[in-house]
Every structure is written in structure tokens, then in C-alpha cells.
């Protein structure tokens, strides 16, 4: 029988926040794909609307069933995700030098995006059972490292270092939240510090180029540094209130690269200025605080760690995307949640919101 308390505890605030950010994203995307074209080319905009429709269905399914079911099927979800990543290596579609997508008729799906949620669920299940006041030992951390390393390695192989990094960062936040023994934590920090310089020798040529360009964008202004230079020009030219909807010159004249995906925040800044940019950033900050508040109110370990993981996913992507388009971080190809074009990204983020709503609306069961 339907429990009326589920409806009473429904998180209308989180839904409103999601719709507000999504609405801003659709307005900016329309400008990014149609400005300067006569007639406007809005095929991608229509596709994004379809992805949003599908994503909303996934979001509803994510909060319709008790989130404890996700704990029960965590291993199966994780294995299915790893299998899809393996399938990409054999049957994936090449786009721009990377093999990241599986073709599904007229659409393509990026399994590495879904892998974020799979890793969050399986780690939340593990940490919920292992959490203790004294913290976890090195031995306790072997399994989470293994569970994170497999999708990390498969995604790096595509290659997609940005998404792999996001998964590692999400796992890092969840691990720190679950608590580590002081001695183990010191050992991990020392090991990480020693290994970081060695990472350089395993990077591909274009990845080294991105880091060198981040340190000095002017070393190759017409080549590797072109993206970030044009992005910073667009953001700066927007000034306080922007140039107006569909009037961004960097966007209209196609100076901005990937303006509908990774660099869409630059389009927003150019057309809506600092006022528009800060509005979106504040909405993201409220959403992140909302997610942490859901974790804080929950009394079930799995629900708490699941909420922390989903919130970390949103927070890291916002931080990395805005940081890279402003030249504060290397360009690593991470989308801006709910705003950048991309079906896999939209579905993954709405799935994450559905999980947060799920935990929020069932909190009364543990009160």
C-alpha cells in the first residue's frame, strides 16, 4: 500500500532547483547551437529536449523504488557498468580520436558517465558496512581501491582522463567521509606525493600539451592555447550584465570551441555577464548544500554515504568545468551538469538527483 508520508516528504525544493538550472541550461544551449545561423540550427537543442525527457523518466524511476534496493543490487549494477565499459573498447564509436560511445540507433550512449553512479552505489554499500569510529585501515581500503581502479583504467584506455579523474575524486571524497585511520591516511598522503611526479611519464602527448597550455596559454595561442584564450575573452567581454541573448560575438562568430558542450559556461558569461554567471553558480552552491543537508538528515549509513557521493559528483564537475573554462585548471573535457549538451551527462545527473530525492523522501523510516 502507498505510504502517504512519501508524498509529504517529497523534496520539492531539490526538484525546483534542478528545473531552474536545467531551464538556464536549455536557454544557453539554444544560443550556443543557433546564434549566427540563418535559419537557426536547433537539431542539437531538440535532441537535448529528448534527453531531458528521458532523463526525467530515469529520475522518477530512481526515486520511485526504495533506495535500499540499490544497496541490494549494488554489485550487479557495478558489474553491468564495467561490462559496458569493456564493450566500448571493442564496439565503441570513434569520435574526435576517442572511443567513448556505444551506438543505440540514432543516439549514442557514453557508459563512462553512468559508471560514476555505479561506483558511488557500490562504494556506498561497502563503506556503510565497514564504517567505524576508529577509521579504516590500509587493508580495509584495498577493496574500494580495486572497485575504483577497474572503471578508472577502462575509461583512461578510451582515452577520457577527465571522466576517470572525476570518478577518482568522487571515490576520494567518499573514502575521506567514511574516515581513515590516521596512520593509514599519513601513509597514503606520502605515497601519493611521491607518485604524482611519475604520472607525467604516463600521460599522452596531447595531455601533456594541455597541462603546459594551462601553465602558459600564450605559448601556442593559435594551437593548444586557442580554446582557453577565446574562452577567457568571451567571459571577460560579458562584463556585468552581458551582451544579450543570441548577441555574443565570440559565440556567433564561432570563435568559441565546443561552445555547446565543455565551454558552454563561456557562452553564458558572454551573453548574460557576471550577473548571469553568478546566478548559475549560486544555484549550484545551493544544490550542493541541499545534497549535504539530505545526507545530514539521513540516519541510514548507506543513504548518508550515497548522498555524499552524488553531491560530490555534482560538486567536482561544476568546479572542474568552470575552473577549466576560466583558465584556472587544465582543459580535461568535463561537462557542466544540467547545462552542457550531452544525453549521457543529462541522464547521469538526473539519475543522481533521483537518488538524492529517494534518500530525502524516505528519511522518516529511520527517524
N, C-alpha and C positions, 0 to 999 in steps of 0.2 A: 504493500500500500504506500502511496506517495506521502512523504513526510512534509507537512506544511512549513516546518522550520527551515527546510532547504530554500524555499521561496523567500521566507522572511530574512534569511541571511545572505541572499544573493548580493554579490558585490557590484552594485550599480555604479559605484564610483570608478572602479577599475575599468568597467565597460565604457563609461563616458570618456575616460582618459584615452583609452585605446582608439575609440571612434574619432576623438579630436585630433590625435596625432596622425591617424590614418587619413582623415579628411585633408589635413595640411599636406600630407604626402601626395595625395591624388592631385591637388591643385598645382603643386610644384612639378609633379611628373608631367602633367598636361603641358605646362610651359616648356619643360625640358625637351619633350618629343615633338612639339608643334611650332615653337617660335621660329620665325624666319621661313617657314614652309608655306607655300600658297598653292593649293589649299592645305590646311594643317594635316600632317601625317599623324594620326592618332591610333594607329593599329596597336602600338605597344600599350597605349593608355587603355584601350578596350580589353587587351589581354590582362592588364593589371586588375581591371574590374572583375574579370572572370576569376583570377587568382584570389582576389579578396572574397568573392562569393564562396569559392571552395574552402578558403581558409576559415571563414566564419562557420561553415559546417563542421570542419575539423575542431574548431574551438568549442562548439556546442558539445560535440562528442567527447571532448577532453574533460568537460566538467559534468557531463550527464551521469557518468558512472563514478562510483566511489573511488577516490584516488588510491585506496588500499589495493584495488585490483591491479594498478600499475606496479605496486610493490610485488604482488604475487607473480606477475608475468615479466618482471624486470629482465631476467636472463634471456627469455625468449625475444623480447624487444631488442636487447643488445645484440644477440646473435643475428637477428634479421637485418639489423643495421650494418653489422660487419659483412654479412653476405652481400648486401647491396653495394658496399664499397669495393668488395672483391670483383663483383660483376662489372663495375665501372672500368676496372683495369683491363677487362677482356672485351667488353661490348660497348664501352663508353664512346661518346661522340666527341671528336676533337673540335675545339673552338679556341682560336687565339693561342695555339700551342699547348693547350691543356686538355686533358681528357677527364672531365668532371661530370658530365651529364649522361643520363640514360634517356633515350627517346621513348616517348609514350604518345604515339600518333603525332598530332600537330604540336604537342607540348614536349618539353624536356624537364626532367627532374634531377636535382642535384643532391644525391644521397648524403654528401658530407654535411649539408645543412641539417638534415634530420638526425645525423649522428650526434649532434650537440645534445639534443633532448634524450637520446638513448643513453649517452654517457651520464647525463645528470640523473636519470632514473636508476641506473644500475649502481652508481656510486652512492646515491641517497639510501638505497636498500642496504648496501654494505655498511656504510657509516652508522645507520640507525641501529644496527646490531652490535657494532664494535665500540660505539661512543662510550667514554668513561671519564670520570673526573680527573684521573691521572694523565690522560692523553694516550695517544697510540705510539707504539714502539716502531722501530725500523721494520721489524718482522710483520707487524700489522699493516704496514703501508705497502708491502710487496704486491698484494692483490690489486689495490687501486692503481698502482703504477702500471701493472700489467694490463688492466682493463682500459686505461687511458692510452697506453703506448700502442696498442694494436690499431685503433682507428687513426691515431696521430700518424703512425708510419704509413698507413694506406693512403691518407689524404696528402701527405708530403710527396708520396710517389706520383700523384696525379699530374703535375705538382700544384698544390694550393697551400702554401705556407701560412697565409693569413688565417684561413679557417682552422688549420691544425693548431696554430698558436692560440686562437680563441678557446678551443677545446682544452688545451693545456692550462690556460689561465682560469677557466671555469673550475677545472679539477683542483687547481691550486687553492682557489677561494674556499671550495667545499672542504678540502682537507684541513686548511687552517681553522675553519669554523668548527670542524669535528674535534679539533685540538690534537696537538702532537706533543710528545714528551720533550722537555727542554733539551735534554742531551741529544735526542734524535734530531730536533729542529736545528741545533747548532751544527751537527754533522752535515745535514742536508744543505745548509747555507754555505758552509765551507766548500763542499763538493761542487755545488752549483757555481760558486765564484771561480773555482779553478777551471771548470769545464767551459764556461762562456767564451773565453778567447778561442777555444778549439773549434767552436761552431762555425767560425768564419771559413775554415778549410773545407767544410762540408756543404757550403752554400753554392748554388749555381751562379753562373756569370751574371744573369740579369738581377738576381737577388743581391749580389754584392754591389751592383750598379745602383740599386735603389737606396741602399744604405749610404753609399758615397754621395749620391744626389741629395739625400736628406741632410747630410752634414754640410754640403755646399751645392745648392741648386744651380748656382751660376757656372759651375764647371762645364756643363753641357746644356746651355739654355735652349737650343733647338732640338735636342735629343732627349736624353733621360730626364733633364730638368724641366722640360717644356710643360708637363702636366701640372706640376706643383706651382710653377711661376704663373701660369694662366689662372689657376685656381685662386691664388692669393690676390691677383689683380681683380678678379671678379668679386671676391669677398670685400676687398678694400673699397672698390668703386661703388658698392651699395650704400656706403656711409650710414647715416642714421635711419632713414626710412626707405631706402632703396629706389630703384629706377621705375618701379611699377610692374604690374603683371604683364608678361609677354614682351617687356621692353628691355630686358637685359642684353646688352650688346655682346658681351663675351659668349652668352648662350646663343643668341640669334645668329651670330656670325660663325658659330661652330668652333670658336677658339677653345672652348672648354672640352676636354676629352672625357669620355664616359659620363656625360652630364646627366644621363638618366639613371645611372647605377651608382658607382662608388663616389662620384663627385656631385651628387645632386644637392648636397648642402651648399655648395658654391652657387648654384642657381638660386636657391632660396635667399642667400645672403645678398646676391646682386640685385634681385628684384624686390625684396622686402626689407633689406638693410639690417642694421643691428637690432632694430625693434623686432623684426620677424624672426631672426636667428635666436635672440634671447627668449622669445616666446616659446619656440620649439624646445630649447634647452631646458627651460623651466618645467615644461610639461614632462620631459624625460626624467628630470630630477624628482618630480612628484611621483611619477610611476615607479621609480626605483625605491623611493621611500615607502610607497604603498606596498610594494613587494616585501620589503623588510618588515613592515608592520604586520603583514599577514603571517610571516614566519614567527614574529614575536608573540602573536596572539595564539598560535597553534600550540597544543600540548602533546602532540604525537611526534616522536623523533623523525620518522620518515617524512611527515608533512613539513616539518621545520626545515630539514636539510634539502628537501625537494624545492621548497620556496626560495631558499638561499641560492640554490644552483640556477634556477630560472632567472632570478633577479640579477645574478652575476653575469649570465649570458647577455641580457639586455644592456647592462651597465658597461661591460667590456666593449661591446660592439659600438655603442654610442661614443665612448671615449676614444676608441681607436679610429673610427671613421672621421669624426670631427677633428681629431688630432692630426690625422694624415692630410686632410684637405686644407688645413691651416698651416701645414709645414712644420708641425710640432712632433710628428712621428713619421717614420718611413712609410711609403705607399705600399700597402700589403694586400689590397683588394678585399676589404671587409665592407659589407653593405651597412647602410644606416637603417636600423629597424623601423618597419612600417612605412618607410619613405622611399627607399631605393626601389627601382624596378627589379622584379625577380620573383617568380612564383614560389620557388623553394624557400626563399628567405621569408616571404609573407606567411606561408603556411607554417613554417617553423616557429615564427614569433607568435602567431595567433594560437598555435598549439601550446606554447609556453604560457600565454595569458589564460588559456583554458585551464591549465593545471593550477595556476595561482588561484583562479576563481573556485576551482574544485576544493582546494585546501581551505579557502576562506569560508565557503558556504557550508562546510561540514565541521567547522570548529566546535559547534555546540556538542558534538558527540564525545568530546574529551574534557568538557568543562564540568 
